[in-house]
Amino acid sequence: MDNFKVKELLTGLPIVNHHAADMDVGSKEMVVTYTNSDGRICQFESGCFTGNLDETVHILQREGVTDAAMESTGIYGGSPVRKAGNIRH
């Protein structure tokens, strides 16, 4: 698993919830940003097919993400919400 290229980000803003992720969902791809288990801010791009969503949820659960905020135009946000399992949205 983990076919996504994860990059580490720097930020000057304080992290309010270390167990939260942000998902920007479009019709063909989504960008996911989260704080990993080492406290580093990470980001990856993913497709929006079922396998991509399953892998995204797996990564976020492995990294201890319990909450997710999502931005989506149109109807595209529905699938990630249904796949999120025990991640609050």
C-alpha positions in Angstrom: 0.0 0.0 0.0 1.0 3.6 0.3 1.4 4.3 -3.4 1.1 8.0 -2.8 4.1 10.3 -2.7 3.9 12.1 0.7 5.7 15.4 1.1 6.5 17.2 4.3 5.3 20.7 4.7 6.4 23.7 6.9 3.9 26.1 8.4 4.0 29.1 10.6 0.6 28.5 12.0 0.0 26.6 15.2 -1.6 23.1 14.9 -4.8 23.1 16.8 -5.8 19.4 16.4 -2.9 17.0 15.9 -5.4 14.3 14.9 -7.1 16.1 12.1 -6.8 16.0 8.3 -7.9 18.4 5.5 -9.2 17.0 2.3 -9.7 19.1 -0.9 -11.8 16.9 -3.1 -12.3 17.4 -6.8 -13.8 15.4 -9.7 -10.5 13.7 -10.6 -8.1 14.1 -7.6 -8.0 15.0 -4.0 -5.2 16.6 -1.9 -5.0 15.4 1.7 -3.0 17.2 4.4 -2.5 15.8 7.9 -0.2 15.7 10.8 1.6 12.3 11.0 2.4 10.3 14.1 5.8 12.1 14.4 4.1 15.5 14.4 5.1 16.5 10.9 2.7 18.1 8.5 2.4 15.9 5.4 0.5 16.1 2.2 -0.3 13.8 -0.7 -2.4 13.8 -3.9 -4.7 11.0 -4.7 -7.2 9.9 -7.3 -10.8 9.6 -6.5 -11.5 6.0 -7.4 -12.5 3.4 -4.8 -9.0 2.0 -4.4 -7.6 5.5 -3.9 -10.2 6.3 -1.3 -9.5 3.0 0.6 -5.8 3.7 0.6 -6.3 7.3 1.8 -8.5 6.1 4.7 -5.9 3.4 5.6 -3.1 6.0 5.7 -5.1 8.4 7.8 -6.2 5.7 10.3 -2.6 4.4 10.5 -1.4 8.0 11.3 -4.0 8.4 14.1 -6.3 10.8 12.3 -9.7 11.0 14.1 -11.2 14.1 12.4 -11.3 15.4 8.8 -12.4 18.7 7.3 -13.3 18.6 3.7 -13.7 21.1 0.9 -15.5 20.0 -2.2 -17.4 21.5 -5.0 -20.4 19.7 -6.4 -21.2 16.2 -5.3 -17.6 14.9 -5.1 -17.3 15.0 -1.3 -19.9 12.2 -0.7 -17.6 9.3 -1.5 -14.8 10.2 0.9 -17.3 10.8 3.7 -18.9 7.4 3.2 -15.4 5.7 3.1 -14.1 7.5 6.2 -15.3 4.9 8.6 -14.5 5.9 12.1 -13.0 9.3 11.1 -15.3 12.1 12.2 -16.2 14.6 9.4 
